[in-house]
Structures are given as C-alpha cells and as structure tokens.
Amino acid sequence: MESHTFMWLSFIFGNVATLTIKRKGMYMRKTLILLRGLPGSGKTNFAELLSLLSPEVFIIATDDRFMVNGKYKYDQSKLFDYHMQTQQDVHMAMSEDVSIIVVHNTFTNEKHMLDYTRLAGEHEYNVITLVVEHRHYGVSEHDVPTKNYLRMFKELKSSILLSNKGITKPLYMSDYYTE
C-alpha cells in the first residue's frame, strides 16, 4: 500500500513540478502550494511527503515556530509575529526563485491566504490551494481547546468556495449528493 501511495504522490507532485501556465505571455513553472486544514488534519505530514519527492521543495508553517525542544508550545502573544516571520521567509524563498514552496497553515479564512497570494503574484508564482481533511483518526498534538477547534471548523467550512463563471457558492458534499 505504501508504494501505491508514494506513486500517487509522485504523480501528483510530478504534475505540480512540471506545471506550466501561460499568463500574460509568460510561462511560469514556480508554484506556491497552500495547504489548509484544521489542527491535526495532516498538513505537516503531507508537506513533509512532498518535500521528500524533490530537493527543490521548501516547506514552512507558522506552527513550526511554536516547537520548543520537540514539543508544541502554543503562545497566542507570539502568533502575529510568527505569521509575519513565516511570510518573510516565503518572500525570501520567492526572491531566490525556489521552484516549489509549500505553506501548511490552517488558513481557515480566505483573508489568511491573501498576503501569500499577493506575494505569489509579485513573484510570478502559480498558486494551488489544497484542503487537508482529518481522515486518519490520529490524535492532534496541538491540544486545541474544543471551543477554538469548532470555531476554526466553522470558519474553514464557510470559506471553502467553488467559483464558476463569477458565481460563488459554498462547496459542500451535501450540495451534490442527496441521501
């Protein structure tokens, strides 16, 4: 099973790595991947898998800055500064033309991605957003209080949109499948 998983990831990654998009007469190969999802959903694991497939992948998350001696120590007072540092690191990677950058934050709200998409535009990066769902029945190492987790869940759910010909509506499985 692991080899199938690796082959599937290699196939996806191969498409991302060789992605060429024509925009305003320019061909772009640089890609910013924004991994979204709730705490404990597997964003970090997926980002680390992507990094194993090519030495040209730069992965980063604001949560990484909360790791102290191998333990996750969240401190709300540092959150804003850590987000700014993460954005600066992404900006630096883009300035160095790193071909694939993966940012794995919760991004529960569209506005949380705006600075990254702005940077991507300035540096001519293609942007791919992926939502990582908690389907592995793992235990979150983040110890997020239930109240905060539920707030984040509602925010993420309401921000996942499907855009088609200028019409934007929430994308939920129940919109397409009835029981």
C-alpha positions as CSV (number, residue, x, y, z in Angstrom):
1,M,0.0,0.0,0.0
2,E,2.8,2.4,0.8
3,S,4.3,2.1,-2.7
4,H,0.9,2.9,-4.2
5,T,0.6,6.0,-2.0
6,F,4.1,7.1,-3.0
7,M,3.4,6.5,-6.7
8,W,0.2,8.5,-6.4
9,L,2.0,11.4,-4.6
10,S,4.8,11.2,-7.2
11,F,2.3,11.5,-10.0
12,I,0.6,14.5,-8.3
13,F,3.9,16.1,-7.5
14,G,5.2,15.5,-10.9
15,N,2.3,17.4,-12.4
16,V,2.9,20.2,-9.9
17,A,6.6,20.3,-10.5
18,T,6.3,20.5,-14.3
19,L,3.2,22.7,-14.3
20,T,3.5,25.3,-17.0
21,I,0.9,28.1,-17.2
22,K,0.8,30.8,-19.8
23,R,-0.2,34.1,-18.3
24,K,0.4,37.5,-20.0
25,G,2.7,35.8,-22.5
26,M,5.0,34.4,-19.8
27,Y,5.5,30.8,-19.0
28,M,5.6,30.0,-15.3
29,R,6.9,27.0,-13.5
30,K,7.2,28.3,-10.0
31,T,4.4,27.1,-7.7
32,L,3.2,28.1,-4.2
33,I,1.1,25.4,-2.6
34,L,-1.1,26.5,0.4
35,L,-2.2,23.5,2.5
36,R,-5.3,24.3,4.5
37,G,-6.9,22.3,7.3
38,L,-7.8,22.1,10.9
39,P,-5.1,21.4,13.5
40,G,-4.1,17.7,13.4
41,S,-5.6,17.1,9.9
42,G,-2.2,16.0,8.5
43,K,-1.0,19.2,6.8
44,T,2.5,18.8,8.1
45,N,2.7,15.1,7.2
46,F,1.6,15.9,3.7
47,A,4.0,18.8,3.3
48,E,6.9,16.5,4.5
49,L,5.9,13.9,2.0
50,L,6.1,16.5,-0.8
51,S,9.5,17.6,0.4
52,L,10.8,14.0,0.1
53,L,9.9,13.9,-3.5
54,S,12.2,16.7,-4.6
55,P,15.1,18.7,-3.1
56,E,13.6,21.8,-4.6
57,V,10.6,21.9,-2.3
58,F,10.7,24.5,0.6
59,I,8.1,23.8,3.3
60,I,7.2,26.1,6.1
61,A,4.4,26.7,8.7
62,T,3.8,29.2,11.4
63,D,3.3,26.3,13.8
64,D,6.9,25.2,13.3
65,R,7.9,28.3,15.3
66,F,5.9,27.0,18.4
67,M,8.1,23.9,18.6
68,V,10.3,24.0,21.7
69,N,12.6,21.1,22.4
70,G,10.5,18.9,20.2
71,K,7.2,19.9,21.9
72,Y,4.5,22.1,20.6
73,K,4.1,25.1,22.9
74,Y,1.4,27.5,21.6
75,D,1.7,31.1,22.7
76,Q,-1.1,33.4,21.5
77,S,1.1,36.5,22.2
78,K,3.6,35.3,19.6
79,L,1.1,34.4,16.8
80,F,1.2,37.6,14.9
81,D,5.0,37.9,14.9
82,Y,5.3,34.3,13.9
83,H,2.9,34.8,11.0
84,M,5.0,37.8,9.9
85,Q,8.2,35.8,10.1
86,T,6.7,33.0,8.0
87,Q,5.6,35.4,5.4
88,Q,9.1,37.0,5.3
89,D,10.6,33.5,4.9
90,V,8.2,32.8,2.0
91,H,9.1,36.2,0.4
92,M,12.8,35.3,0.7
93,A,12.3,31.9,-0.9
94,M,10.3,33.5,-3.7
95,S,13.1,36.1,-4.2
96,E,15.5,33.2,-4.6
97,D,13.2,31.6,-7.2
98,V,12.6,28.4,-5.2
99,S,10.6,26.4,-7.6
100,I,8.0,24.9,-5.2
101,I,7.0,26.4,-1.8
102,V,4.6,24.7,0.5
103,V,3.0,26.6,3.3
104,H,1.0,24.4,5.7
105,N,-1.0,26.7,8.0
106,T,-4.7,26.3,9.0
107,F,-5.8,29.1,6.6
108,T,-9.3,28.8,8.0
109,N,-10.3,32.1,6.4
110,E,-9.6,33.4,2.9
111,K,-8.0,36.5,4.3
112,H,-5.3,34.4,5.9
113,M,-4.1,33.5,2.4
114,L,-4.2,37.0,0.9
115,D,-0.6,38.0,1.7
116,Y,0.7,34.8,0.3
117,T,-1.3,35.1,-2.9
118,R,-0.2,38.7,-3.2
119,L,3.5,37.6,-2.9
120,A,2.9,34.9,-5.4
121,G,1.6,37.4,-7.9
122,E,4.5,39.7,-7.4
123,H,7.0,36.9,-7.9
124,E,5.0,35.2,-10.7
125,Y,4.2,32.0,-8.8
126,N,1.2,29.8,-9.6
127,V,-0.9,29.2,-6.6
128,I,-2.5,25.9,-5.7
129,T,-4.6,25.5,-2.5
130,L,-5.4,22.1,-1.1
131,V,-7.6,21.3,1.9
132,V,-6.3,18.5,4.1
133,E,-9.1,16.7,6.0
134,H,-8.8,14.7,9.2
135,R,-9.5,11.2,7.9
136,H,-6.6,9.3,9.6
137,Y,-8.2,9.2,13.1
138,G,-4.9,10.4,14.5
139,V,-4.5,12.4,17.7
140,S,-3.7,16.1,17.3
141,E,-0.5,17.1,19.1
142,H,-1.7,20.7,19.2
143,D,-4.2,20.4,22.1
144,V,-6.5,23.0,20.7
145,P,-9.4,23.7,23.0
146,T,-12.7,22.3,21.7
147,K,-14.3,25.8,21.5
148,N,-11.4,27.1,19.3
149,Y,-11.5,23.9,17.2
150,L,-15.2,24.3,16.5
151,R,-14.8,28.0,15.6
152,M,-12.0,27.1,13.2
153,F,-14.1,24.3,11.7
154,K,-17.0,26.7,11.0
155,E,-14.7,29.3,9.6
156,L,-12.9,26.8,7.3
157,K,-16.1,25.2,6.1
158,S,-17.7,28.6,5.2
159,S,-14.5,29.7,3.4
160,I,-14.2,26.8,1.0
161,L,-15.8,28.1,-2.1
162,L,-16.4,26.9,-5.7
163,S,-16.2,29.7,-8.2
164,N,-17.8,29.2,-11.6
165,K,-18.3,32.0,-14.1
166,G,-18.5,34.6,-11.5
167,I,-21.0,32.7,-9.3
168,T,-19.6,31.7,-6.0
169,K,-21.3,29.3,-3.7
170,P,-20.2,27.1,-0.7
171,L,-18.9,23.7,-1.7
172,Y,-20.3,21.0,0.5
173,M,-20.8,17.4,-0.4
174,S,-24.4,17.6,0.5
175,D,-24.9,20.2,-2.3
176,Y,-24.2,17.5,-4.8
177,Y,-25.2,14.2,-3.2
178,T,-28.6,13.6,-1.6
179,E,-29.2,10.6,0.5
